[in-house]
Amino acid sequence: MRKEVPEGMAPTLSVGEVAQRSGVAVSALHFYESKGLIVSERTESNHRRYARAVLRRVAFIRVAQRVGIPLADIAQALQTLPAGEAPGRADWARLSASWRAELDERMAQLKKLRDQLDDCIGCGCLSIDRCRLRNPHDKLGSEGAGPRRLLQD
């Protein structure tokens, strides 16, 4: 359902206008479009024109990216909305709820990393002198590669 555009306001926006209004580079808008996150119509002269609803879609994308949601997950979420429609408050609540567990896990890992950052990188290596105290004889190395202490629940 398209909303009426107030008198004196253009019904569509150019890519430059969307970039200026959203604070997103034109190249990013082209990228989002190539990934199917936003859509445009082409004029007879082959210029992109965007419905005003794209501004909210771009804001949705940017906020989701800012909290660390992968672009593939954002695309999947936007596919649940009608094409060209702006996500509303209820859409954001529903979609962000589906990301909550992943974000909680990521935040726990970041807190753990922050708390151990100046003490040990948690990788099981012996390259930092303090690791000998936390990981004598590289016991963590037998558990596998990577940051073993940080990967533990």
VEXKE-449092 format. One record per residue: x, y, z of N, C-alpha, C in turn. Coordinates in steps of 0.02 Angstrom, whole numbers, plus 50000, padded with zeros to 5 digits. Layout:
<<X; Y; Z>; <X; Y; Z>; <X; Y; Z>>
...
// end
This chain:
<<50042; 49942; 50000>; <50000; 50000; 50000>; <50044; 50062; 50000>>
<<50042; 50099; 49946>; <50083; 50160; 49941>; <50048; 50218; 49974>>
<<50086; 50257; 50010>; <50058; 50316; 50043>; <50060; 50375; 49995>>
<<50014; 50420; 50005>; <50013; 50481; 49965>; <50074; 50523; 49982>>
<<50103; 50553; 49930>; <50160; 50598; 49939>; <50133; 50669; 49948>>
<<50155; 50704; 50000>; <50130; 50772; 50011>; <50142; 50817; 49950>>
<<50097; 50863; 49939>; <50102; 50908; 49883>; <50168; 50946; 49884>>
<<50199; 50952; 49826>; <50262; 50987; 49821>; <50323; 50943; 49833>>
<<50312; 50881; 49852>; <50367; 50836; 49866>; <50371; 50785; 49809>>
<<50430; 50773; 49783>; <50439; 50725; 49728>; <50420; 50655; 49752>>
<<50385; 50616; 49710>; <50364; 50549; 49731>; <50423; 50500; 49737>>
<<50477; 50515; 49702>; <50536; 50471; 49706>; <50598; 50513; 49717>>
<<50651; 50479; 49736>; <50715; 50512; 49750>; <50769; 50485; 49704>>
<<50816; 50528; 49685>; <50874; 50505; 49647>; <50922; 50470; 49694>>
<<50970; 50435; 49667>; <51019; 50400; 49709>; <51059; 50451; 49750>>
<<51073; 50509; 49721>; <51109; 50561; 49758>; <51068; 50588; 49817>>
<<51003; 50595; 49806>; <50959; 50619; 49859>; <50954; 50567; 49915>>
<<50949; 50503; 49897>; <50947; 50451; 49947>; <51013; 50450; 49986>>
<<51068; 50457; 49951>; <51134; 50458; 49985>; <51139; 50516; 50033>>
<<51117; 50574; 50010>; <51122; 50633; 50052>; <51076; 50628; 50113>>
<<51014; 50605; 50103>; <50966; 50599; 50157>; <50983; 50544; 50207>>
<<51013; 50489; 50182>; <51027; 50432; 50225>; <51097; 50433; 50256>>
<<51141; 50473; 50226>; <51210; 50474; 50250>; <51250; 50414; 50227>>
<<51226; 50379; 50176>; <51258; 50320; 50149>; <51286; 50337; 50080>>
<<51345; 50314; 50065>; <51377; 50329; 50001>; <51337; 50299; 49943>>
<<51340; 50332; 49886>; <51307; 50307; 49826>; <51330; 50236; 49811>>
<<51394; 50224; 49818>; <51420; 50156; 49804>; <51389; 50104; 49850>>
<<51376; 50122; 49912>; <51344; 50076; 49959>; <51272; 50063; 49937>>
<<51237; 50114; 49914>; <51169; 50105; 49890>; <51168; 50059; 49830>>
<<51215; 50068; 49784>; <51220; 50023; 49727>; <51233; 49951; 49750>>
<<51276; 49944; 49799>; <51291; 49878; 49827>; <51228; 49847; 49858>>
<<51193; 49885; 49899>; <51132; 49860; 49930>; <51082; 49838; 49876>>
<<51078; 49877; 49823>; <51032; 49859; 49769>; <51054; 49795; 49734>>
<<51120; 49788; 49724>; <51145; 49727; 49691>; <51131; 49665; 49733>>
<<51126; 49674; 49799>; <51112; 49618; 49844>; <51037; 49608; 49856>>
<<50995; 49650; 49825>; <50923; 49643; 49832>; <50895; 49672; 49896>>
<<50934; 49713; 49932>; <50911; 49742; 49994>; <50864; 49802; 49982>>
<<50877; 49838; 49928>; <50834; 49893; 49908>; <50821; 49887; 49833>>
<<50770; 49921; 49810>; <50754; 49919; 49738>; <50744; 49990; 49712>>
<<50757; 49997; 49648>; <50746; 50061; 49615>; <50709; 50047; 49550>>
<<50681; 50100; 49524>; <50652; 50098; 49457>; <50699; 50138; 49413>>
<<50698; 50124; 49349>; <50740; 50162; 49302>; <50698; 50209; 49261>>
<<50725; 50269; 49251>; <50691; 50317; 49208>; <50706; 50300; 49136>>
<<50675; 50336; 49090>; <50688; 50326; 49019>; <50762; 50337; 49003>>
<<50793; 50381; 49040>; <50864; 50395; 49029>; <50909; 50349; 49071>>
<<50879; 50297; 49101>; <50914; 50245; 49139>; <50943; 50269; 49206>>
<<50913; 50322; 49234>; <50934; 50345; 49301>; <50893; 50308; 49353>>
<<50925; 50293; 49409>; <50889; 50260; 49464>; <50843; 50310; 49499>>
<<50784; 50286; 49516>; <50737; 50325; 49557>; <50711; 50279; 49611>>
<<50712; 50303; 49672>; <50693; 50263; 49730>; <50629; 50291; 49761>>
<<50586; 50245; 49783>; <50528; 50265; 49822>; <50553; 50292; 49889>>
<<50516; 50336; 49919>; <50537; 50366; 49982>; <50545; 50314; 50038>>
<<50509; 50259; 50033>; <50514; 50206; 50083>; <50585; 50177; 50088>>
<<50626; 50188; 50036>; <50694; 50161; 50037>; <50735; 50193; 50093>>
<<50717; 50254; 50113>; <50755; 50286; 50167>; <50750; 50246; 50232>>
<<50691; 50221; 50247>; <50684; 50181; 50308>; <50717; 50113; 50301>>
<<50715; 50084; 50240>; <50749; 50020; 50229>; <50825; 50028; 50238>>
<<50851; 50084; 50213>; <50923; 50096; 50221>; <50940; 50107; 50294>>
<<50898; 50143; 50331>; <50910; 50152; 50402>; <50908; 50085; 50438>>
<<50861; 50043; 50421>; <50855; 49976; 50449>; <50920; 49936; 50437>>
<<50944; 49938; 50375>; <51006; 49903; 50357>; <51064; 49928; 50399>>
<<51071; 49994; 50403>; <51128; 50024; 50439>; <51126; 50007; 50513>>
<<51067; 50011; 50544>; <51062; 49995; 50615>; <51079; 49922; 50627>>
<<51052; 49878; 50585>; <51066; 49806; 50592>; <51141; 49792; 50583>>
<<51172; 49825; 50533>; <51244; 49816; 50524>; <51283; 49842; 50584>>
<<51261; 49898; 50610>; <51296; 49930; 50667>; <51298; 49884; 50728>>
<<51246; 49844; 50738>; <51246; 49798; 50795>; <51278; 49731; 50778>>
<<51303; 49725; 50716>; <51341; 49666; 50698>; <51303; 49611; 50662>>
<<51244; 49626; 50637>; <51206; 49576; 50600>; <51237; 49570; 50530>>
<<51254; 49509; 50509>; <51283; 49500; 50442>; <51233; 49520; 50388>>
<<51260; 49546; 50333>; <51218; 49571; 50279>; <51172; 49516; 50252>>
<<51195; 49454; 50251>; <51153; 49399; 50227>; <51092; 49390; 50271>>
<<51100; 49399; 50337>; <51043; 49394; 50383>; <50995; 49453; 50375>>
<<51023; 49511; 50361>; <50982; 49570; 50349>; <50941; 49560; 50285>>
<<50973; 49534; 50234>; <50938; 49521; 50171>; <50881; 49472; 50181>>
<<50895; 49419; 50219>; <50844; 49369; 50233>; <50785; 49400; 50271>>
<<50800; 49444; 50318>; <50747; 49477; 50357>; <50706; 49522; 50312>>
<<50738; 49560; 50268>; <50702; 49606; 50225>; <50659; 49568; 50174>>
<<50677; 49506; 50158>; <50637; 49467; 50112>; <50569; 49448; 50142>>
<<50562; 49454; 50208>; <50498; 49439; 50240>; <50450; 49498; 50235>>
<<50474; 49555; 50210>; <50433; 49614; 50202>; <50411; 49621; 50130>>
<<50355; 49653; 50118>; <50335; 49666; 50048>; <50389; 49708; 50013>>
<<50403; 49691; 49951>; <50455; 49727; 49912>; <50439; 49801; 49909>>
<<50489; 49841; 49923>; <50482; 49913; 49919>; <50448; 49946; 49978>>
<<50424; 49907; 50025>; <50391; 49934; 50084>; <50442; 49952; 50137>>
<<50428; 50003; 50175>; <50472; 50023; 50230>; <50456; 49981; 50291>>
<<50506; 49954; 50324>; <50492; 49917; 50386>; <50467; 49965; 50440>>
<<50418; 49942; 50477>; <50390; 49983; 50531>; <50414; 49958; 50599>>
<<50387; 49988; 50651>; <50406; 49971; 50719>; <50394; 49897; 50734>>
<<50337; 49871; 50713>; <50321; 49800; 50725>; <50369; 49754; 50688>>
<<50388; 49774; 50626>; <50436; 49734; 50588>; <50503; 49733; 50624>>
<<50526; 49791; 50648>; <50590; 49794; 50683>; <50587; 49751; 50746>>
<<50532; 49755; 50783>; <50527; 49716; 50845>; <50530; 49641; 50830>>
<<50494; 49620; 50779>; <50494; 49548; 50760>; <50563; 49525; 50736>>
<<50594; 49564; 50693>; <50658; 49544; 50664>; <50715; 49549; 50715>>
<<50715; 49601; 50755>; <50768; 49608; 50804>; <50763; 49553; 50858>>
<<50702; 49532; 50873>; <50693; 49477; 50922>; <50725; 49413; 50896>>
<<50723; 49403; 50831>; <50753; 49342; 50804>; <50829; 49344; 50807>>
<<50857; 49403; 50814>; <50930; 49411; 50818>; <50955; 49414; 50889>>
<<50911; 49418; 50937>; <50930; 49430; 51007>; <50979; 49378; 51035>>
<<50966; 49314; 51025>; <51009; 49262; 51053>; <51080; 49267; 51024>>
<<51085; 49278; 50959>; <51150; 49285; 50928>; <51187; 49346; 50955>>
<<51152; 49401; 50963>; <51183; 49462; 50990>; <51204; 49452; 51063>>
<<51163; 49418; 51102>; <51181; 49404; 51172>; <51245; 49363; 51176>>
<<51250; 49312; 51133>; <51310; 49270; 51132>; <51371; 49311; 51111>>
<<51363; 49352; 51060>; <51418; 49394; 51037>; <51440; 49443; 51091>>
<<51391; 49472; 51127>; <51408; 49519; 51181>; <51445; 49483; 51238>>
<<51425; 49422; 51253>; <51460; 49385; 51306>; <51532; 49372; 51285>>
<<51542; 49354; 51222>; <51610; 49343; 51198>; <51652; 49407; 51200>>
<<51621; 49463; 51181>; <51658; 49526; 51184>; <51675; 49546; 51255>>
<<51629; 49535; 51302>; <51644; 49551; 51372>; <51701; 49507; 51398>>
<<51699; 49444; 51380>; <51752; 49398; 51400>; <51819; 49420; 51371>>
<<51819; 49438; 51308>; <51880; 49462; 51276>; <51904; 49526; 51310>>
<<51858; 49573; 51323>; <51877; 49636; 51356>; <51909; 49622; 51424>>
<<51879; 49577; 51463>; <51904; 49564; 51530>; <51971; 49528; 51529>>
<<51987; 49493; 51476>; <52050; 49456; 51473>; <52101; 49490; 51428>>
<<52083; 49545; 51397>; <52125; 49576; 51347>; <52194; 49594; 51372>>
<<52199; 49622; 51431>; <52265; 49643; 51455>; <52302; 49587; 51491>>
<<52271; 49530; 51501>; <52302; 49475; 51537>; <52324; 49419; 51490>>
<<52280; 49397; 51448>; <52295; 49340; 51405>; <52248; 49341; 51346>>
<<52273; 49326; 51287>; <52230; 49325; 51228>; <52192; 49260; 51222>>
<<52202; 49214; 51269>; <52162; 49154; 51272>; <52175; 49103; 51217>>
<<52232; 49108; 51184>; <52242; 49065; 51126>; <52281; 49002; 51142>>
<<52312; 48998; 51200>; <52351; 48939; 51216>; <52423; 48944; 51194>>
<<52443; 49001; 51167>; <52513; 49008; 51145>; <52557; 49025; 51205>>
<<52620; 49017; 51197>; <52668; 49033; 51250>; <52708; 49096; 51232>>
<<52683; 49134; 51184>; <52721; 49192; 51162>; <52715; 49251; 51210>>
<<52666; 49251; 51253>; <52660; 49304; 51302>; <52680; 49273; 51369>>
<<52724; 49307; 51406>; <52751; 49277; 51467>; <52697; 49258; 51517>>
<<52643; 49294; 51521>; <52590; 49277; 51569>; <52554; 49213; 51551>>
<<52554; 49194; 51488>; <52518; 49134; 51467>; <52547; 49072; 51501>>
<<52609; 49073; 51520>; <52639; 49015; 51554>; <52605; 49003; 51621>>
<<52580; 49056; 51651>; <52546; 49048; 51714>; <52474; 49023; 51704>>
<<52442; 49046; 51652>; <52373; 49027; 51639>; <52368; 48963; 51598>>
<<52422; 48946; 51564>; <52420; 48888; 51520>; <52488; 48852; 51522>>
<<52505; 48825; 51580>; <52571; 48793; 51586>; <52578; 48735; 51537>>
<<52637; 48732; 51506>; <52654; 48678; 51459>; <52604; 48674; 51401>>
<<52572; 48729; 51385>; <52527; 48734; 51327>; <52473; 48679; 51329>>
<<52443; 48668; 51387>; <52390; 48618; 51393>; <52331; 48633; 51347>>
<<52316; 48696; 51337>; <52260; 48713; 51293>; <52274; 48695; 51220>>
<<52336; 48691; 51201>; <52353; 48673; 51133>; <52327; 48604; 51114>>
<<52321; 48559; 51162>; <52296; 48492; 51148>; <52220; 48491; 51135>>
<<52186; 48546; 51152>; <52114; 48551; 51142>; <52095; 48576; 51073>>
<<52143; 48597; 51034>; <52129; 48622; 50967>; <52157; 48691; 50955>>
<<52149; 48713; 50893>; <52175; 48778; 50873>; <52128; 48834; 50894>>
<<52155; 48894; 50895>; <52114; 48953; 50908>; <52113; 48974; 50980>>
<<52074; 49025; 50995>; <52071; 49052; 51062>; <52028; 49009; 51108>>
<<52058; 48957; 51136>; <52021; 48906; 51174>; <51984; 48934; 51234>>
<<52015; 48978; 51271>; <51981; 49006; 51330>; <51921; 49048; 51311>>
<<51926; 49084; 51256>; <51870; 49126; 51235>; <51814; 49086; 51203>>
<<51831; 49028; 51175>; <51780; 48987; 51142>; <51741; 48944; 51190>>
<<51764; 48941; 51252>; <51728; 48901; 51303>; <51666; 48939; 51326>>
<<51614; 48902; 51341>; <51553; 48933; 51367>; <51560; 48950; 51440>>
// end
